[in-house]
Amino acid sequence: MNREIISFAVGVSLMGGKFGALLLKFRFKDQSELLTAWAKPHMTRLMEALAEYHDYIQQVNAPCNPDSIENTIRSESPIISQDEITNLPVSAIINQIHGHVRANHNMEITIGLGKSDDKATLILSPNECEWLLGFIANTLNNFNEDGDVIIPSGTPN
């Protein structure tokens, strides 16, 4: 099933107080939603694919205006509930990822879900790529290389 992404939410699942998985909950054009959990190897592959896609968008000068979708990204963002974080379903865990760019410059990301052969194909536009990369990077900046949460130091102003 092809699903055109219109917005997303980003979070994390902790295991013993350390980074466990990146959580992405997507909202699609048909208003359906999909919760996904990305362990480090698949999360790394996703980030590499998004960075390559971002470079491609710039190289081919594909039409891109991320600011044009800010209201949609923010107003259509799904919510990752506390229950979804603490009782993460196995069906949300990503077990594979493949991506390629289509002729219309959208990226097609096919993911394997859970312990089954279930797959979903997500369609990401050039405008959404920058938002998704930024949100993921901001989330991951809260963790060090060992997966510990970074607690800001210093004094408040």
Secondary structure as GFF3:
##gff-version 3
##sequence-region A 1 157
A	DSSP	beta_strand	2	15	.	.	.	ID=ss1
A	DSSP	beta_strand	18	28	.	.	.	ID=ss2
A	DSSP	beta_strand	33	38	.	.	.	ID=ss3
A	DSSP	alpha_helix	40	59	.	.	.	ID=ss4
A	DSSP	three_ten_helix	66	69	.	.	.	ID=ss5
A	DSSP	alpha_helix	70	75	.	.	.	ID=ss6
A	DSSP	alpha_helix	82	86	.	.	.	ID=ss7
A	DSSP	three_ten_helix	90	92	.	.	.	ID=ss8
A	DSSP	beta_strand	94	101	.	.	.	ID=ss9
A	DSSP	beta_strand	107	113	.	.	.	ID=ss10
A	DSSP	beta_strand	119	124	.	.	.	ID=ss11
A	DSSP	alpha_helix	126	140	.	.	.	ID=ss12
###
